[in-house]
Structures are given as C-alpha cells and as structure tokens.
C-alpha cells in the first residue's frame, strides 16, 4: 500500500515557547508566521512484516530522520509492518523553514491514510515528536492549517488556537549563513527566558492590530531583541527596507521578505541563495 502527502514549510517571525509539565499535546508556542508553497512531499509504502521496520530516505539519501521516525512509531504502535518513506524537501534544514516538521507531518499524513486512521492522529504524532525532540514547537500545527497565522494559544486543538491574517503573497527567501540548530536554543534556559518575554510582547501587540505589516514589524523587533541574528542577516533586512518588508526566519541564518518581488530577489541575492515561493493557503494534505 502506498500514499503521498505534502506539508508546507513554515516560517516563524516570533514565538513564545510553552512547555506543559504533563502534556506534549498542550505544549507548543504562541507566535506568528506564515506557511509557504515549498515544503516536504513524502511517499510512504507499507508492507506486512515479521518485525516492525521503518526506513527513511530524505532527498534520495538514507537518513536517521528522528522526528519522522518518532512520529511514525507513535502511529504504528506494535503493528508488524515494514514502512519505507521517501521524503523530498524543497528547502534546506536548520534554516527556520520548518522542514523537520513538514517532513514528519507529510509522512504521518501519508501513513495515516494507509492505516485508515484520522488525520488528527497524524497531526498529534508529528507535533508531539517535534516537542519531545525539541526541534520545533509551533511549526506542525501551523503547517497543517497553512496561511499567515497568529498562534493565540499553544498546543494542539482544542487547547491550541490559531487566527489567520488574510492574504496570499509572493515570498522571497534567502539563506545567508550556516545552519542554526533549534534544539540547542530550545534547551538553553536563559535564552528561553528572553525569547518568552519578547515573544509574549509581540503576540499581544499583533493581536491588538493584526496585519502582515505589523507581523513583519514585530518580527524585526523580536529579531533585534533576542540577539541571534548574524550581522549579515541584519544587513540584508535593512537593505530591502525600501522594496518591502523582511525579517529573520526563526530559527535560521535566513531571511523572508514580502514586497516588490523582483527587487527583493535582486538585492537579497547579494547576500545569499534566494528562492521565490508563495504563501500556502491550503495546509498539509494527502495528494
């Protein structure tokens, strides 16, 4: 049996981490960001077996893929099957594009389709895998719905709450520096305190006046306050201020921008590799 699913990449402009002491489902983040048309496509094949086995290939290479593996094991429980996953990632990992979340979510949706179990269980499995392994907090839930979102409350429904800011824009992405390991940041207590304080402020301000312009303005504020940005990232954000709006992808040495697409692409290409995509308004789905 075979199924294919797609999950959009997701970029956070700012976030406030929240770990529930007793529940992965209620853990996550408040914050805001957008899903993009580039993401992860996973083809999953399931065969009967004498022992459970999960093989994952990412972009044609065998991978340990811990987040995807954790999520699929949650769905399989004790089922004696052999599962092979081929995932194609459209964007680089560890650059704030939510690729681990998109990979795990797309594979989980495809497997759930084969096993004929509700999509909500696939969403739960992928979200809990990300939180447990500290590779992300709000990407799975945002990717599942798509669009430009404000995560009002952390975690999965019914606890988690999302609002959308309407609009479908071209988005220019630019990778400027080396990878940034989310796990390191989410395991640093002092850094989490700073992120929590600034993230809470930004969510409050965006809910007062929700708009794409305010999202980018607050994302720039967050970027400067938490102090993760490489000088080249800050330089790139400043360089395009007359052509549109830009900010740092959380958490990566990369930038996302909306505005005069051709001009943004031209200017940002001076800083790193650029790619143009659009806001994904469909969310993750089985193909």
C-alpha positions in Angstrom: 0.0 0.0 0.0 1.2 3.5 -0.9 0.2 7.1 -0.2 1.7 10.5 -0.8 1.2 13.7 1.2 2.5 17.3 1.2 3.1 19.7 4.1 4.1 23.3 3.5 7.2 24.8 5.1 6.6 27.2 7.9 8.4 30.4 9.0 8.0 31.9 12.4 8.5 35.6 12.7 8.5 35.4 16.5 7.4 32.9 19.2 6.8 32.4 22.9 7.7 28.8 24.0 5.3 26.9 26.2 6.1 23.5 27.8 3.2 21.9 29.7 4.5 19.8 32.5 2.2 16.9 31.9 1.2 17.1 28.2 3.1 17.2 24.9 -0.2 18.0 23.1 -0.7 21.1 25.2 2.9 22.2 24.8 3.9 24.3 21.8 4.2 28.1 21.2 2.3 31.2 20.8 3.6 33.4 18.0 3.1 34.3 14.3 4.4 33.4 10.9 3.4 32.0 7.5 3.4 28.8 5.6 5.0 28.7 2.2 4.3 26.7 -1.0 7.7 25.0 -0.8 7.8 22.2 1.8 8.0 18.4 2.1 6.5 15.7 0.0 6.5 12.2 1.4 5.8 8.9 -0.3 5.1 6.1 2.2 4.9 2.4 1.4 3.7 -0.2 3.9 4.1 -4.0 3.7 3.4 -6.8 6.1 6.5 -8.0 8.0 7.6 -10.2 10.9 9.1 -7.3 12.8 8.4 -3.5 12.7 10.9 -1.7 10.5 11.0 2.0 9.4 13.4 3.2 6.6 13.5 6.9 5.8 15.2 8.5 2.8 15.4 12.3 2.5 16.2 13.7 -0.9 17.4 10.3 -2.0 19.7 9.6 0.9 19.0 7.2 3.8 18.5 9.3 6.9 18.0 8.7 10.7 15.2 11.3 10.4 14.5 11.2 14.2 11.4 13.4 14.1 9.7 11.5 11.3 10.7 8.1 12.8 9.3 9.1 16.3 6.0 10.3 14.7 5.5 7.1 12.6 6.3 4.9 15.6 3.6 6.7 17.5 1.1 5.9 14.8 2.2 2.3 14.3 2.2 1.3 17.9 3.0 -2.5 17.8 2.0 -3.2 14.2 4.2 -5.7 12.4 4.9 -3.9 9.2 7.7 -2.6 7.1 7.4 1.1 6.3 9.6 2.9 3.7 9.5 6.7 3.5 10.8 8.8 0.6 10.7 12.5 1.5 11.7 15.3 -0.8 12.5 18.6 1.0 12.2 21.7 -1.1 14.2 23.9 1.3 17.3 23.4 3.5 17.1 22.1 7.1 18.1 24.1 10.2 17.4 27.4 8.5 14.0 28.3 10.0 11.8 26.9 7.2 10.2 24.2 9.3 11.5 21.3 7.3 11.7 18.7 10.1 8.0 19.5 10.9 7.0 19.3 7.3 8.8 16.1 6.7 7.3 14.4 9.8 3.8 15.8 9.1 3.7 14.8 5.4 5.0 11.3 6.3 2.5 10.9 9.2 -0.5 12.0 7.0 0.5 9.5 4.3 0.8 6.7 6.8 -2.5 7.6 8.5 -4.1 7.5 5.1 -2.8 3.9 4.5 -3.8 2.8 8.0 -7.2 4.5 7.7 -6.9 6.4 10.9 -7.9 10.1 11.4 -5.7 12.9 10.1 -5.9 14.4 13.6 -3.8 11.5 14.9 -1.1 12.2 12.3 -1.1 15.8 13.4 -0.8 14.8 17.0 2.1 12.3 16.3 4.1 14.9 14.3 3.6 17.7 16.8 4.5 15.5 19.8 7.6 14.3 18.0 8.8 17.8 17.4 8.1 18.9 21.0 9.7 15.8 22.5 12.8 16.1 20.4 13.0 19.9 20.8 13.3 20.5 17.1 10.3 22.8 17.0 7.2 24.0 18.8 4.6 25.5 16.5 5.6 24.5 13.0 3.4 21.3 12.8 0.2 23.0 13.8 0.8 26.0 11.6 1.8 23.8 8.6 -1.3 21.7 9.0 -3.6 24.8 8.5 -1.4 26.9 6.2 -1.8 30.6 5.6 -0.5 33.6 7.6 -1.2 32.7 11.2 -1.3 34.0 14.7 -0.9 31.2 17.2 -3.1 32.6 20.0 -2.7 29.7 22.4 -0.1 26.9 22.4 -0.5 23.3 21.5 -3.0 21.2 19.5 -6.7 21.8 19.3 -8.8 22.0 21.4 -6.2 23.8 23.6 -4.2 25.4 20.8 -5.9 28.3 18.9 -5.0 29.9 15.6 -6.2 33.0 13.9 -5.4 33.8 10.3 -4.4 37.1 8.7 -5.9 37.0 5.1 -3.6 37.4 2.1 -1.6 35.4 -0.4 1.8 37.0 -1.2 4.9 36.1 -3.1 7.6 35.4 -0.5 11.4 35.8 -1.2 13.6 33.5 0.9 17.3 34.0 1.3 19.8 31.7 3.1 22.7 33.8 4.3 24.7 31.9 6.9 25.4 28.5 8.4 22.7 26.2 9.9 21.2 27.1 13.3 20.3 24.1 15.5 16.9 24.7 17.0 17.5 22.0 19.7 20.4 24.0 21.2 18.3 27.1 21.5 15.2 25.3 22.9 17.5 23.6 25.5 19.1 26.8 26.8 17.1 28.0 29.8 18.5 31.6 29.8 17.8 32.1 26.1 14.3 30.7 26.6 13.6 33.3 29.2 14.5 36.2 26.8 12.6 34.6 24.0 9.5 34.1 26.2 9.4 37.7 27.3 9.8 39.2 23.9 7.5 36.6 22.2 4.7 37.4 24.7 5.0 41.1 24.0 4.9 40.6 20.2 1.8 38.3 20.3 0.0 40.9 22.5 0.8 43.7 20.1 -0.1 41.7 16.9 -3.5 40.7 18.4 -4.2 44.4 19.0 -3.6 45.2 15.4 -3.4 42.1 13.2 -1.8 42.7 9.8 1.0 41.5 7.6 2.8 44.8 8.1 2.6 44.6 11.9 3.8 40.9 11.8 6.9 42.0 10.0 7.5 45.0 12.2 7.2 42.9 15.4 9.3 40.1 13.9 12.1 42.7 13.3 11.7 43.9 16.9 11.9 40.2 18.1 15.0 39.6 15.9 16.9 42.5 17.4 15.9 41.9 21.0 16.8 38.2 21.2 20.2 38.8 19.7 20.5 35.7 17.5 20.9 37.4 14.2 24.2 37.4 12.3 25.3 40.9 11.3 24.8 39.8 7.6 21.2 38.9 8.3 20.5 42.3 9.9 22.3 44.0 7.0 20.1 42.1 4.5 16.9 43.1 6.3 17.9 46.7 6.3 19.0 46.6 2.6 15.5 45.8 1.4 13.5 48.3 3.6 12.5 50.5 0.6 11.4 47.5 -1.5 9.2 45.7 1.0 9.3 44.0 4.4 11.8 41.5 5.6 12.9 39.7 8.8 14.8 36.8 10.1 13.4 33.2 9.9 13.2 31.7 13.4 15.5 29.9 13.9 17.9 30.2 11.0 20.5 32.3 9.4 18.0 33.2 6.7 15.5 36.0 5.8 12.0 36.0 4.5 10.6 39.1 2.6 7.4 40.3 1.0 7.1 43.3 -1.3 8.5 44.1 -4.8 9.4 40.5 -5.5 11.9 41.1 -8.4 13.7 43.9 -6.5 13.8 41.9 -3.2 15.2 38.9 -5.1 17.9 41.0 -6.8 19.0 42.7 -3.5 18.9 39.6 -1.4 20.8 37.6 -3.9 23.8 39.8 -3.0 23.7 38.2 0.5 23.0 34.5 -0.3 21.0 32.0 -2.2 17.4 33.2 -2.9 14.2 31.4 -3.9 10.7 32.8 -4.6 7.6 31.0 -3.4 4.1 32.0 -2.3 2.1 31.8 0.9 0.5 28.4 1.1 -3.2 28.7 1.9 -4.2 25.0 1.7 -2.2 23.5 4.6 -0.9 19.9 4.7 -2.9 17.3 2.8 -2.8 13.9 1.2 -2.2 14.0 -2.6 
